[in-house]
Amino acid sequence: MSEKPARGKGKKKSGDQSAVSWDPQRIRALREHMNMTQQELADELEVRQQTISEWETGLYTPRRSTQKYLTMVAERAGFPYQVDRKASVSTPEAERPEVQEGERS
């Protein structure tokens, strides 16, 4: 399965408002949340272990179909993330900044 280089990311369709941005940190966070090795996640996604490593280091990004599957796996595993509908990017709850009362605009 050949993957697309990270620098060659295409634009997202404007209609895809619930897309999850599967960046290297998010992929690793999902794998760790599921208590899996790279090999175990690779087996789940039917890719090579090297592919998982390349995603986690940012060398390549998952294809769109794989990103959709990653989202399904994340939902099934109860991986906490929130979709930012304005930017079509989701952020794991652990990475969201806390908003103090009175700081909201």
ABEGO torsion letter per residue (X at the ends): XBBBBAAABBBBBAABAABBBBBAAAAAAAAAAAGBBAAAAAAAAGBBAAAAAAAAAGABBBBAAAAAAAAAAAAAAGBBBBBBAAAGBBBBAAABBBBBBGABX
